[in-house]
Amino acid sequence: MIVMFENELRARLNERVQVVTSAETVSGVLVGVASAAVTVRVAQYPGYGGAEDVTVRMDAIAYVRLFV
């Protein structure tokens, strides 16, 4: 089941997503998927420069929302 979830996320690389856990919500562009974690590139606050990559453990993810 987890492999299927990973494969579905890999098919969504470079798309806008919202990754939700019980502790946080991370919104941005999905830039990496591994067996243990996903990486989302989030925008910094306006005026503070570029983006930041946030890693979320796969086992902590409650669900992923796709933006179309």
C-alpha positions as CSV (number, residue, x, y, z in Angstrom):
1,M,0.0,0.0,0.0
2,I,2.8,2.4,0.9
3,V,4.6,1.7,-2.4
4,M,1.4,2.6,-4.3
5,F,1.2,5.9,-2.3
6,E,4.9,6.7,-3.1
7,N,4.4,5.9,-6.8
8,E,1.3,8.2,-7.0
9,L,3.3,11.0,-5.3
10,R,6.3,10.5,-7.8
11,A,3.8,11.0,-10.6
12,R,3.0,14.4,-9.1
13,L,6.5,15.7,-8.9
14,N,6.8,19.5,-9.7
15,E,3.1,20.0,-8.9
16,R,1.6,22.2,-6.2
17,V,0.6,20.2,-3.1
18,Q,-0.4,20.5,0.5
19,V,1.0,17.8,2.8
20,V,-1.0,17.4,6.0
21,T,0.2,15.7,9.2
22,S,-1.3,15.8,12.7
23,A,1.2,18.5,13.6
24,E,1.6,20.7,10.6
25,T,0.5,21.6,7.0
26,V,3.1,22.2,4.4
27,S,2.1,23.8,1.1
28,G,4.3,24.2,-1.9
29,V,5.8,22.3,-4.9
30,L,6.6,18.6,-4.5
31,V,10.3,18.3,-5.4
32,G,11.2,14.9,-4.0
33,V,9.8,11.5,-3.0
34,A,11.7,8.8,-1.2
35,S,10.6,5.7,0.6
36,A,10.9,7.5,4.0
37,A,10.0,11.1,3.2
38,V,8.7,13.7,0.8
39,T,10.3,17.1,0.1
40,V,8.2,20.2,-0.6
41,R,9.6,23.5,-1.7
42,V,7.8,26.3,0.2
43,A,8.0,30.0,-0.6
44,Q,9.6,32.2,2.0
45,Y,7.7,35.2,3.3
46,P,7.7,38.1,0.8
47,G,10.9,40.1,0.8
48,Y,13.0,37.4,2.5
49,G,14.5,35.8,-0.6
50,G,14.1,32.4,-2.2
51,A,12.4,29.2,-1.2
52,E,13.0,26.6,1.4
53,D,12.8,22.8,1.1
54,V,10.8,21.1,3.9
55,T,11.0,17.3,4.4
56,V,8.1,15.4,5.8
57,R,8.4,11.8,7.0
58,M,6.2,9.5,5.0
59,D,4.8,7.8,8.1
60,A,3.6,11.1,9.5
61,I,1.5,12.1,6.4
62,A,-2.2,12.0,7.0
63,Y,-3.1,13.0,3.4
64,V,-1.9,15.0,0.5
65,R,-4.0,17.6,-1.3
66,L,-3.3,18.3,-5.0
67,F,-3.9,21.8,-6.5
68,V,-5.1,21.7,-10.1
